[in-house]
Structures are given as C-alpha cells and as structure tokens.
Amino acid sequence: MDRDKLQLYEDQPIRTAWDEETEEWYFSVVDVCKVLSNSKDPNAYWRKLKQRLKEEGNESVTNCHVLKMTANDGKRRATDVANTQQLLRIIQSIPSPKAEPFKLWLAQVGTERIEETVDPELTIDRALETYAKKGYSPEWINQRLRAIQARRELTDEWQAHGVSDGREYAILTDELTRAWSGMNTRQYKNLKGLKKENLRDNMSTLELALNMLAEATTTELTRVEQPQGLEENKKVSRRGGKVAGNARKEIEAQTGRPVITSQNAAALGKAVTHMIEEITESTDKNK
C-alpha cells in the first residue's frame, strides 16, 4: 500500500493511501472531519461521530480500516481511514455547510440512478454527455460505445459458461490482455500512470480497436467451443487475445511505431479531494 500521499482541499491537507491490490483510495477520516467541520479538535469530533454512527447501526464505521500515517509531529500513528464509499456515507452525517454540497450531489446521483433503472437508455445518453465534456472526439466515443457492447457480450458468455463475476472475470481479463498487449491489466495501467481510472477510457482508438478484437474473438471462440469453468475459459481467452496480439505486431511492423503507449486521457493523481472541488462548483452553478 502506498501511504502518506497528501491531497489538498481548500489548502488543508488530507492524508491518503492507495491500495494497488484492491485499487482503492483510503482517506484519513480525522483529516476530512477537520476540513468539513472546522472543529478545533477533529479527533474528539470523529470519536463522537463514530460512536453516534455505531449506535445507529452504521456499518461504514464498523468496517473502517486503520492505517499508520504520518502525524503532525512526524511520527507514524494509527488512524482510521475510509474508502470512497465509506467516506461519502460518513460525510452525510456531518452537519456542516461544507458538507452540504456532497449531500446534494449524492441525492442527485441517487435520483439519476433510479431514473436509469426505469429508463436504461438514459445511461447511454449520460455516458455520451460525460465523454463529450471530458473532451473525447466523436470518433473515439463511438468506438468506446462499441467496446462496451463487446465487453458486455463477452461477460455474458463467461457467465453462461461457468465463470463467476468479480475475481474470475478479472483473471480472464488479465489473460486476454496479456495475450494481446504483452502486459496484464495492472501493468498496462501502471504504464499509463493510472490508479482507479478505467483503462479503456485511457486507450487510443487503435488500442481500443485491438482490445475489442481480442474480446470479440474470445466471445466467438467461447460460443463455438463451449468451455466450462475458469481453467477452460483461460485457454480460450489466451487464444482470443493472441489473435489481436498478432494484429498488433503486424501493425507495429508496418508503421514502425508501438501501438501501446504511456499516453492517457486522465488527470494523474486525481483523488476524492479534487472531486470535492468539482462537486462544489457544480452545486454552486445549479443554485
């Protein structure tokens, strides 16, 4: 775990830690309480808030991790940390004007999620809008939507052939990615300087096309050969990825340039504290 990274919110530091294995950011709860509540004793504030949340049966507090982080005196001391989901839940219980933008944002997100459940087409519309706002070209957006469909078809086949979602999907994705790119997913993300960001959102159009070729080929092979369980699907995923890997090598031989590069479309090191500023700005504009 990569500890003691400082993120700033309103020029106040919030200690963070990145867990590469789980791909989760963890944030010092005391630091967040200090920033949002303006308490002179954030440790006491958090103790009282934690006790109240426990009495309410809040599992976010019960499941909080404890990590050693560098304190103001330079010594490493154990402190409660929360992942993004836990932190947002805790913030809902902080009665402060600074916490209000988060609460409004969470209410908005919840409303949108309910609307998307009723009308799934809204999910696509909002995805298009989000990508456009981030500056992606129409051509890239079209390719990305096709890639999403290819991924969905593949995971549907995996599920139908005895593969459990979650960890086993990740294992098969690693096999497929390694076969076409020469790297597993984590190595690929490291090359691009990514942490929590989506790898496909940081691929070029050509990278996306090859990844989609690998997934679409694996989907077809799975339908034809009917593998069952993780081990048999591993073999099929490697073969599907190899088809795209051969295409990558041919492209590189013809162009004299590598297909896979370190270029990415995300702001590196962007964490929840940066997201806070975006939420606040968005809320202010909507008032």
Residue frames relative to the residue before (quaternion, step in Angstrom):
aa qw qx qy qz dx dy dz
M 1.0000 0.0000 0.0000 0.0000 0.00 0.00 0.00
D 0.3245 -0.7407 0.5645 0.1656 3.54 -0.97 1.00
R 0.0823 -0.8474 0.5244 -0.0114 3.57 -0.22 1.33
D 0.8177 0.3519 -0.2166 0.4007 3.50 -1.50 0.05
K 0.3493 0.6694 -0.5621 0.3374 3.53 0.90 0.95
L 0.2460 -0.7845 0.5532 0.1342 3.58 -0.82 0.95
Q 0.0907 -0.7426 0.6616 0.0509 3.53 -1.00 0.94
L 0.2855 -0.7758 0.5422 0.1504 3.57 -1.02 0.76
Y 0.0008 0.7489 -0.6627 -0.0038 3.52 -1.12 0.83
E 0.8140 -0.0831 -0.0163 0.5747 3.56 -0.54 1.24
D 0.6730 -0.5353 0.2639 0.4369 3.54 1.01 1.01
Q 0.5919 0.5325 -0.3895 0.4630 3.59 1.20 0.36
P 0.4305 -0.7421 0.4521 0.2439 3.60 -0.80 0.98
I 0.0851 -0.7420 0.6623 0.0597 3.52 -1.20 0.71
R 0.3352 -0.7566 0.5289 0.1883 3.56 -0.61 1.14
T 0.0471 -0.8050 0.5913 -0.0136 3.54 -0.94 0.95
A 0.1302 -0.7589 0.6314 0.0914 3.54 -1.32 0.36
W 0.2288 -0.7670 0.5878 0.1178 3.56 -1.05 0.81
D 0.1776 -0.7675 0.6108 0.0796 3.56 -0.82 1.07
E 0.3143 -0.7938 0.4918 0.1710 3.58 -0.28 1.27
E 0.6280 0.5616 -0.3478 0.4113 3.59 1.02 -0.74
T 0.7719 0.3103 -0.1677 0.5290 3.60 0.90 -0.93
E 0.3006 -0.7697 0.4940 0.2703 3.57 1.34 -0.26
E 0.4591 0.6532 -0.4540 0.3956 3.53 0.82 1.12
W 0.3253 -0.6777 0.6200 0.2247 3.53 -1.19 0.69
Y 0.1081 -0.7588 0.6376 0.0777 3.56 -1.12 0.72
F 0.1658 -0.8094 0.5627 0.0284 3.55 -0.94 0.99
S 0.5079 -0.6337 0.4906 0.3158 3.54 -1.05 0.80
V 0.3794 -0.7479 0.4977 0.2212 3.59 -0.55 1.19
V 0.6225 0.5495 -0.3416 0.4404 3.58 1.00 -0.79
D 0.6531 0.5137 -0.3173 0.4570 3.59 0.94 -0.83
V 0.6550 0.5020 -0.3101 0.4721 3.57 0.99 -0.84
C 0.6315 0.5258 -0.3277 0.4662 3.58 1.00 -0.81
K 0.6375 0.5353 -0.3234 0.4499 3.57 0.99 -0.83
V 0.6869 0.4919 -0.2834 0.4537 3.56 0.90 -0.95
L 0.7664 0.4075 -0.2104 0.4498 3.58 0.80 -1.01
S 0.7516 0.3995 -0.2246 0.4744 3.60 1.03 -0.66
N 0.2853 -0.7693 0.5076 0.2630 3.58 1.24 -0.50
S 0.2927 0.7742 -0.5094 0.2356 3.58 1.16 0.55
K 0.4538 -0.6782 0.5080 0.2759 3.57 -1.06 0.77
D 0.7592 0.2024 -0.1321 0.6043 3.57 1.24 -0.43
P 0.1455 -0.8456 0.5075 0.0788 3.62 0.31 1.24
N 0.5906 0.5662 -0.3761 0.4349 3.60 1.12 -0.54
A 0.6697 0.4722 -0.2936 0.4923 3.59 0.95 -0.88
Y 0.6118 0.5542 -0.3442 0.4472 3.57 1.04 -0.78
W 0.6880 0.4780 -0.2821 0.4675 3.57 0.90 -0.96
R 0.6144 0.5467 -0.3560 0.4437 3.62 1.00 -0.71
K 0.6822 0.4753 -0.2893 0.4744 3.57 0.91 -0.91
L 0.6593 0.5038 -0.3085 0.4652 3.57 0.96 -0.87
K 0.6455 0.5270 -0.3170 0.4528 3.56 1.00 -0.84
Q 0.6472 0.5141 -0.3160 0.4658 3.56 0.98 -0.85
R 0.6596 0.5046 -0.3131 0.4608 3.59 0.95 -0.86
L 0.6605 0.5093 -0.3079 0.4577 3.57 0.96 -0.82
K 0.6291 0.5286 -0.3290 0.4654 3.57 1.05 -0.75
E 0.6495 0.5180 -0.3117 0.4612 3.57 0.99 -0.84
E 0.6688 0.4798 -0.2886 0.4892 3.56 1.19 -0.60
G 0.5110 -0.6647 0.4056 0.3642 3.57 1.30 -0.11
N 0.3392 0.7611 -0.4864 0.2628 3.56 1.21 0.49
E 0.3100 -0.7849 0.5127 0.1578 3.59 -0.55 1.18
S 0.5046 0.6536 -0.4275 0.3680 3.60 1.20 -0.34
V 0.6722 0.4823 -0.2884 0.4820 3.56 1.01 -0.83
T 0.6461 0.5408 -0.3173 0.4352 3.56 0.92 -0.94
N 0.7554 0.4023 -0.2002 0.4769 3.57 1.01 -0.85
C 0.3818 0.7288 -0.4881 0.2912 3.61 1.23 0.14
H 0.3813 -0.7049 0.5513 0.2320 3.55 -1.08 0.77
V 0.2557 -0.7185 0.6168 0.1948 3.54 -1.36 0.23
L 0.0077 0.7961 -0.6038 0.0409 3.56 -0.80 1.06
K 0.4367 -0.6512 0.5396 0.3069 3.54 -1.23 0.43
M 0.0378 0.7895 -0.6085 0.0700 3.54 -0.76 1.12
T 0.5874 -0.6013 0.4148 0.3483 3.54 -1.19 0.58
A 0.2793 -0.7720 0.5549 0.1344 3.57 -0.72 1.13
N 0.7374 -0.4198 0.2895 0.4430 3.58 -1.31 0.04
D 0.6867 0.4760 -0.2876 0.4682 3.59 1.12 -0.61
G 0.5932 -0.6096 0.3447 0.3970 3.57 1.30 0.15
K 0.6060 0.5498 -0.3602 0.4480 3.59 1.26 -0.12
R 0.4513 -0.6756 0.5143 0.2746 3.53 -1.18 0.65
R 0.0223 0.8113 -0.5798 0.0715 3.55 -0.60 1.15
A 0.5548 -0.6086 0.4600 0.3320 3.53 -1.20 0.66
T 0.0668 0.7908 -0.6043 0.0708 3.55 -0.94 0.91
D 0.5336 -0.6195 0.4667 0.3372 3.56 -1.14 0.62
V 0.0430 -0.7803 0.6237 0.0152 3.55 -1.00 0.87
A 0.1681 -0.7788 0.5989 0.0802 3.55 -1.20 0.57
N 0.4335 -0.6549 0.5387 0.3049 3.55 -1.15 0.61
T 0.7620 -0.3989 0.2340 0.4533 3.58 -1.25 0.11
Q 0.6799 0.4945 -0.2990 0.4515 3.58 0.84 -0.95
Q 0.6626 0.4978 -0.3023 0.4709 3.57 0.92 -0.90
L 0.6593 0.5292 -0.3136 0.4324 3.56 0.94 -0.90
L 0.6624 0.5008 -0.3118 0.4618 3.57 0.91 -0.86
R 0.6304 0.5167 -0.3387 0.4700 3.58 1.07 -0.66
I 0.6436 0.5183 -0.3202 0.4633 3.59 0.97 -0.83
I 0.6381 0.5461 -0.3272 0.4332 3.57 0.96 -0.89
Q 0.5940 0.5836 -0.3652 0.4161 3.59 1.07 -0.67
S 0.7182 0.4401 -0.2429 0.4812 3.59 1.16 -0.57
I 0.5617 0.5778 -0.4014 0.4353 3.60 1.24 0.16
P 0.2349 -0.7904 0.5499 0.1330 3.62 -0.44 1.18
S 0.3903 0.7034 -0.4946 0.3290 3.56 0.03 1.29
P 0.5659 -0.5967 0.4395 0.3613 3.61 -1.05 0.67
K 0.6435 0.5300 -0.3289 0.4436 3.58 1.07 -0.69
A 0.6710 0.4888 -0.2966 0.4720 3.59 1.16 -0.53
E 0.5213 0.6866 -0.3958 0.3165 3.57 1.21 -0.49
P 0.6299 0.5305 -0.3700 0.4301 3.69 0.89 -0.71
F 0.6264 0.5308 -0.3427 0.4566 3.59 1.07 -0.70
K 0.6615 0.5184 -0.3060 0.4473 3.55 0.93 -0.90
L 0.6476 0.5034 -0.3109 0.4802 3.56 1.01 -0.81
W 0.6465 0.5212 -0.3128 0.4610 3.57 1.01 -0.86
L 0.6578 0.5048 -0.3100 0.4651 3.60 0.94 -0.87
A 0.6288 0.5219 -0.3299 0.4726 3.57 1.05 -0.73
Q 0.6468 0.5172 -0.3106 0.4665 3.56 1.03 -0.83
V 0.6589 0.5063 -0.3055 0.4650 3.57 0.93 -0.92
G 0.6474 0.5216 -0.3150 0.4577 3.57 0.99 -0.84
T 0.6406 0.5211 -0.3170 0.4665 3.57 1.01 -0.83
E 0.6654 0.5028 -0.3025 0.4615 3.57 0.93 -0.90
R 0.6444 0.5252 -0.3274 0.4491 3.58 1.00 -0.79
I 0.6376 0.5078 -0.3251 0.4795 3.59 1.02 -0.77
E 0.6438 0.5221 -0.3203 0.4587 3.59 0.98 -0.85
E 0.6676 0.5008 -0.3011 0.4614 3.58 1.00 -0.81
T 0.5992 0.5455 -0.3595 0.4627 3.59 1.15 -0.56
V 0.6719 0.4768 -0.2815 0.4919 3.57 1.05 -0.81
D 0.7983 0.0896 -0.0070 0.5955 3.59 0.98 -0.91
P 0.2431 -0.8258 0.4910 0.1336 3.63 0.13 1.28
E 0.5499 0.6227 -0.4021 0.3849 3.61 1.13 -0.45
L 0.5706 0.5994 -0.3748 0.4180 3.58 1.18 -0.54
T 0.5777 0.5894 -0.3730 0.4240 3.59 1.13 -0.64
I 0.6688 0.4904 -0.2922 0.4764 3.56 0.96 -0.92
D 0.6479 0.5265 -0.3216 0.4468 3.57 0.93 -0.90
R 0.6916 0.4714 -0.2839 0.4678 3.59 0.91 -0.89
A 0.6057 0.5400 -0.3552 0.4641 3.58 1.11 -0.63
L 0.6389 0.5226 -0.3183 0.4662 3.57 0.97 -0.86
E 0.6645 0.5090 -0.2945 0.4611 3.56 0.94 -0.92
T 0.6546 0.5212 -0.3101 0.4512 3.58 0.97 -0.88
Y 0.6715 0.4895 -0.3018 0.4674 3.59 0.88 -0.92
A 0.6436 0.5231 -0.3267 0.4532 3.59 0.98 -0.81
K 0.6532 0.5171 -0.3093 0.4585 3.59 0.99 -0.86
K 0.6687 0.4940 -0.2958 0.4705 3.58 1.12 -0.62
G 0.5871 -0.6370 0.3424 0.3636 3.57 1.27 0.00
Y 0.4055 0.7057 -0.4898 0.3125 3.60 1.20 0.27
S 0.5045 -0.6508 0.4765 0.3082 3.57 -1.11 0.69
P 0.6317 -0.5361 0.3907 0.4012 3.61 -1.17 0.47
E 0.6323 0.5390 -0.3307 0.4476 3.59 1.06 -0.77
W 0.6616 0.4932 -0.3072 0.4739 3.57 0.96 -0.87
I 0.6408 0.5345 -0.3283 0.4426 3.59 0.94 -0.87
N 0.6448 0.5187 -0.3181 0.4626 3.57 0.97 -0.85
Q 0.6551 0.5041 -0.3016 0.4752 3.56 1.00 -0.86
R 0.6438 0.5313 -0.3216 0.4469 3.58 1.00 -0.82
L 0.6529 0.5044 -0.3217 0.4646 3.59 0.96 -0.80
R 0.6291 0.5157 -0.3324 0.4773 3.58 1.06 -0.68
A 0.6380 0.5282 -0.3186 0.4609 3.56 1.06 -0.79
I 0.6168 0.5410 -0.3406 0.4593 3.58 1.05 -0.76
Q 0.6566 0.5062 -0.3066 0.4677 3.57 0.98 -0.87
A 0.6462 0.5190 -0.3185 0.4601 3.58 0.98 -0.85
R 0.6449 0.5160 -0.3132 0.4687 3.57 1.02 -0.81
R 0.6472 0.5250 -0.3185 0.4517 3.59 0.95 -0.86
E 0.6503 0.5117 -0.3172 0.4633 3.58 0.96 -0.85
L 0.6523 0.5164 -0.3166 0.4557 3.58 1.02 -0.80
T 0.6917 0.4697 -0.2972 0.4610 3.59 0.81 -0.92
D 0.5883 0.5522 -0.3679 0.4621 3.59 1.14 -0.56
E 0.6599 0.4930 -0.3027 0.4795 3.59 1.00 -0.82
W 0.6262 0.5286 -0.3434 0.4588 3.59 0.97 -0.78
Q 0.6634 0.5067 -0.3059 0.4578 3.54 0.90 -0.91
A 0.6829 0.4897 -0.2805 0.4638 3.57 1.01 -0.81
H 0.7404 0.3728 -0.2081 0.5191 3.57 1.25 -0.33
G 0.7337 -0.5188 0.2302 0.3736 3.51 0.92 1.01
V 0.5272 0.6038 -0.4304 0.4150 3.60 1.16 0.50
S 0.3414 -0.7337 0.5528 0.1988 3.57 -0.92 0.95
D 0.4985 -0.6513 0.4694 0.3271 3.57 -1.04 0.73
G 0.6571 0.5108 -0.3719 0.4111 3.56 -1.29 0.12
R 0.8639 0.0396 -0.0112 0.5019 3.55 -0.72 -1.09
E 0.6857 0.4794 -0.3055 0.4546 3.62 0.88 -0.87
Y 0.5910 0.5380 -0.3686 0.4748 3.59 1.09 -0.60
A 0.6542 0.5204 -0.3086 0.4538 3.57 0.96 -0.88
I 0.6355 0.5288 -0.3278 0.4572 3.59 1.01 -0.80
L 0.6850 0.4741 -0.2840 0.4747 3.58 0.89 -0.93
T 0.6209 0.5331 -0.3391 0.4640 3.58 1.05 -0.72
D 0.6248 0.5294 -0.3296 0.4698 3.58 1.04 -0.76
E 0.6472 0.5185 -0.3193 0.4587 3.59 0.93 -0.89
L 0.6811 0.4917 -0.2792 0.4652 3.56 0.88 -0.98
T 0.6778 0.5005 -0.2911 0.4532 3.58 0.89 -0.96
R 0.6472 0.5174 -0.3166 0.4618 3.57 0.97 -0.86
A 0.6598 0.5381 -0.3106 0.4227 3.58 0.99 -0.84
W 0.7640 0.3527 -0.2232 0.4920 3.61 0.99 -0.68
S 0.7780 0.3526 -0.1880 0.4848 3.60 1.04 -0.70
G 0.4612 -0.6767 0.4498 0.3566 3.58 1.20 -0.48
M 0.7242 0.3272 -0.2151 0.5676 3.58 1.32 0.08
N 0.4413 -0.6283 0.5415 0.3424 3.54 -1.21 0.41
T 0.7418 -0.4377 0.2644 0.4339 3.56 -1.27 0.21
R 0.6702 0.5028 -0.3067 0.4515 3.59 0.91 -0.90
Q 0.6509 0.5083 -0.3163 0.4669 3.59 0.98 -0.82
Y 0.6227 0.5386 -0.3208 0.4683 3.55 1.07 -0.80
K 0.6722 0.4836 -0.2936 0.4776 3.59 0.93 -0.90
N 0.6240 0.5346 -0.3390 0.4582 3.58 1.02 -0.75
L 0.6201 0.5492 -0.3387 0.4462 3.58 1.00 -0.81
K 0.7409 0.3956 -0.2110 0.5000 3.55 1.01 -0.82
G 0.4957 -0.6874 0.4149 0.3309 3.58 1.27 0.08
L 0.4476 0.7100 -0.4300 0.3325 3.57 1.14 0.61
K 0.1984 -0.7427 0.6234 0.1431 3.52 -1.27 0.46
K 0.8339 0.0877 -0.0137 0.5448 3.58 0.00 -1.31
E 0.5297 0.6741 -0.3989 0.3256 3.57 1.19 -0.49
N 0.5440 -0.6156 0.4676 0.3262 3.54 -1.22 0.60
L 0.4776 -0.6966 0.4548 0.2823 3.58 -0.75 1.05
R 0.6700 0.5106 -0.3185 0.4346 3.60 0.86 -0.89
D 0.6281 0.5349 -0.3374 0.4534 3.59 1.10 -0.62
N 0.7225 0.3973 -0.2299 0.5170 3.56 1.26 -0.24
M 0.4915 0.6299 -0.4368 0.4134 3.55 1.27 0.45
S 0.4876 -0.6027 0.5338 0.3378 3.55 -1.24 0.47
T 0.6942 -0.4494 0.3417 0.4465 3.57 -1.29 0.17
L 0.6711 0.4959 -0.3006 0.4619 3.59 0.98 -0.82
E 0.6289 0.5181 -0.3336 0.4740 3.58 0.99 -0.76
L 0.6373 0.5269 -0.3171 0.4643 3.56 0.98 -0.88
A 0.6573 0.5265 -0.3114 0.4402 3.57 0.93 -0.94
L 0.6835 0.4753 -0.2900 0.4720 3.58 0.93 -0.85
N 0.6314 0.5158 -0.3351 0.4722 3.57 1.01 -0.74
M 0.6493 0.5064 -0.3080 0.4766 3.57 1.05 -0.82
L 0.6148 0.5382 -0.3405 0.4652 3.60 1.06 -0.72
A 0.6452 0.5195 -0.3145 0.4636 3.57 0.98 -0.86
E 0.6999 0.4654 -0.2759 0.4664 3.58 0.89 -0.93
A 0.6617 0.5019 -0.3141 0.4601 3.59 0.95 -0.83
T 0.6381 0.5161 -0.3248 0.4701 3.59 1.03 -0.78
T 0.6444 0.5155 -0.3145 0.4691 3.57 0.98 -0.86
T 0.6167 0.5450 -0.3390 0.4557 3.58 1.04 -0.78
E 0.6876 0.4798 -0.2873 0.4631 3.59 0.86 -0.95
L 0.6455 0.5137 -0.3213 0.4650 3.58 0.97 -0.83
T 0.6376 0.5320 -0.3211 0.4554 3.57 1.03 -0.80
R 0.6571 0.5091 -0.3060 0.4641 3.58 0.99 -0.82
V 0.6919 0.4804 -0.2766 0.4625 3.56 1.02 -0.81
E 0.7972 0.3589 -0.1590 0.4586 3.58 0.78 -1.06
Q 0.2568 -0.8224 0.4806 0.1634 3.60 1.28 -0.26
P 0.0964 0.8009 -0.5823 0.1011 3.64 0.66 1.04
Q 0.1963 -0.7768 0.5874 0.1140 3.55 -1.20 0.56
G 0.8202 0.2247 -0.1771 0.4955 3.55 -0.92 0.91
L 0.7326 -0.4716 0.2940 0.3931 3.52 -1.35 0.30
E 0.7038 0.4952 -0.2946 0.4155 3.59 0.71 -1.03
E 0.6742 0.4750 -0.3069 0.4750 3.60 0.90 -0.83
N 0.6630 0.4969 -0.3069 0.4684 3.58 1.02 -0.74
K 0.5459 0.5955 -0.3953 0.4371 3.59 1.18 -0.47
K 0.6716 0.5084 -0.2980 0.4491 3.57 0.87 -0.99
V 0.6641 0.4952 -0.3021 0.4718 3.56 0.97 -0.85
S 0.6427 0.5298 -0.3222 0.4499 3.59 0.99 -0.81
R 0.6309 0.5254 -0.3342 0.4629 3.59 1.01 -0.76
R 0.6737 0.4953 -0.2949 0.4625 3.58 0.94 -0.89
G 0.6457 0.5090 -0.3228 0.4689 3.56 1.00 -0.78
G 0.6644 0.5006 -0.2969 0.4689 3.55 1.00 -0.81
K 0.6201 0.5646 -0.3406 0.4251 3.55 1.08 -0.74
V 0.5827 0.5726 -0.3744 0.4386 3.60 1.07 -0.67
A 0.6937 0.4468 -0.2646 0.4991 3.57 0.90 -0.94
G 0.6084 0.5599 -0.3485 0.4415 3.58 1.10 -0.67
N 0.6440 0.5054 -0.3168 0.4790 3.57 1.02 -0.79
A 0.6336 0.5192 -0.3283 0.4704 3.58 1.04 -0.76
R 0.6265 0.5371 -0.3351 0.4547 3.59 1.00 -0.81
K 0.6722 0.5001 -0.3007 0.4557 3.59 0.87 -0.93
E 0.6477 0.5115 -0.3225 0.4635 3.58 1.01 -0.76
I 0.6326 0.5218 -0.3281 0.4689 3.59 0.99 -0.81
E 0.6733 0.4961 -0.2958 0.4616 3.57 0.91 -0.93
A 0.6320 0.5232 -0.3319 0.4655 3.60 1.07 -0.70
Q 0.6895 0.4828 -0.2770 0.4634 3.57 1.01 -0.82
T 0.7616 0.3840 -0.2011 0.4818 3.60 0.97 -0.84
G 0.3536 -0.7435 0.4927 0.2817 3.55 1.15 -0.58
R 0.6783 0.4380 -0.2879 0.5150 3.58 1.27 0.31
P 0.5193 -0.6362 0.4595 0.3383 3.60 -1.07 0.63
V 0.4583 -0.6668 0.5155 0.2820 3.55 -1.06 0.75
I 0.7491 0.3649 -0.1922 0.5184 3.56 0.92 -0.96
T 0.0124 0.8028 -0.5941 0.0496 3.55 -0.78 1.04
S 0.6048 -0.5663 0.4226 0.3672 3.55 -1.32 0.11
Q 0.4380 0.7097 -0.4587 0.3067 3.59 1.23 -0.06
N 0.0073 0.7946 -0.6066 0.0263 3.56 -1.03 0.81
A 0.4409 -0.7085 0.4961 0.2398 3.53 -1.27 0.37
A 0.6236 0.5577 -0.3338 0.4344 3.57 1.25 0.05
A 0.4835 -0.6109 0.5323 0.3313 3.55 -1.25 0.44
L 0.3774 -0.7642 0.4755 0.2178 3.57 -0.50 1.19
G 0.8248 0.2453 -0.1892 0.4731 3.50 -1.13 0.76
K 0.4158 0.7074 -0.4829 0.3057 3.60 1.20 0.24
A 0.0352 -0.8193 0.5715 -0.0298 3.57 -0.62 1.12
V 0.7840 -0.3518 0.2259 0.4588 3.53 -1.30 -0.10
T 0.6309 0.5484 -0.3499 0.4228 3.59 0.99 -0.72
H 0.6272 0.4913 -0.3390 0.5003 3.59 1.12 -0.54
M 0.6193 0.5428 -0.3332 0.4592 3.54 1.06 -0.75
I 0.5743 0.5971 -0.3664 0.4235 3.57 1.13 -0.71
E 0.6687 0.5046 -0.3081 0.4508 3.57 0.87 -0.92
E 0.6460 0.5154 -0.3236 0.4609 3.58 1.02 -0.80
I 0.6399 0.5246 -0.3204 0.4611 3.57 0.99 -0.86
T 0.6585 0.5181 -0.3060 0.4521 3.56 0.92 -0.95
E 0.6592 0.5082 -0.3077 0.4610 3.58 0.90 -0.92
S 0.6596 0.5156 -0.3005 0.4569 3.57 0.96 -0.95
T 0.6584 0.5079 -0.3102 0.4608 3.57 0.98 -0.85
D 0.6456 0.5314 -0.3242 0.4425 3.57 0.97 -0.86
K 0.6604 0.5203 -0.3068 0.4461 3.58 1.02 -0.84
N 0.7027 0.4835 -0.2587 0.4533 3.56 1.12 -0.74
K 0.5180 0.6523 -0.4190 0.3614 3.58 1.26 -0.19
